[in-house]
């Protein structure tokens, strides 16, 4: 009934800070695991995180094209996260029919 699985999912995240980009990517792990599994998930525990791609995009902004010039940075990461999943397979549970 209760099974232990290990799987790797690829997630992406963006943010205005490096930590925010990582947090955004890691918050998407649960949704990525749930879409690929028909099981009812009990626990998702990250085992390993590997950075596939990390980018920094720099863009210049200005108010009315002349005033208050600044550089705006956007960070994006793509991660391969290996997770250990504890799940229940609902197909293996014997349900009693009541009438």
N, C-alpha and C positions, 0 to 999 in steps of 0.2 A: 504494500500500500504506500508506504513512505519511501521515496527514492532519493538518491543522491546523484546529481548530475554535475558535470563540469563542462562549461561552454565558453566560447570567446565571442564577444560582440564588439562591433565597431561603432563608436559614437563620436559626434562632433559638437563643439561648443564655441560660443563667441562671447566677448566681453570687452569692456573698456580697460580692464586690468588683467594681468596674467592669471591671477588667482580666480578671478571671476569667469574667465574662459574655461579653466579646469573644472570649476564648480558646476558650470552650465553643462559641460559634457558629462560629468559623473552623475548629474541628476537625471540624465536620460537613459542610464543603464537599465533601470527597472522596466521601463517601457519597451526597450529593445529585447530584453529577455522574455517578457510576457508575450510579445507578438510571435515569437518563434516556438512557443511551447503550449501544448494543450493542457498541461498540468495546472493544478492550483498551487501557487507558490507560497511556501512558508518562510523561507529565508534566502536571501541573496547576499553572498559574502565575497567581496573582491579578493582574488588571490594574487593577481599580477596586473600591472598597468604598463603598457608600452606606448610611447609617443610615436605615431606614424608620421604626423606632419604638424608643425607649429609655424604659424605665420604672424607677422606684424604688418598691418597696413597703415601707412601714414598719409594723412590728407590735410592740406592746408585750408583753413577757413578764414573768412574775413567778413565783418559787418559792412554792408554797402560797398563791398569790393575794396575798401581802403582802410577801414578802422578795425581796431581790436583783432589783429591777426593772431592766429594760434594754429598749432599743429594738433590734429586729433588722431589718436592712435586706437586702432581696433585690433585685438588679438583673437586669433582663432586656432583651435587645436583639433586634431583628429587622433583618437586613442583606440587602441585595441585593449579591451579589458577582459581578462580571464576571470570568470566568476564560478564559485561553487554554489549550486542551487539545491536546496532541500525542498521537495515538492510532494504533493499527494496526487496520485493518478486516480481520477474519479471513475474511470472505467473498471478499476479493480475492486471498487467498493460494492458490496452486495446490498442493494436496497430492498426493503420489504414493502410489498404492495398492500396497502390498506384500502378497504372499500366500505 
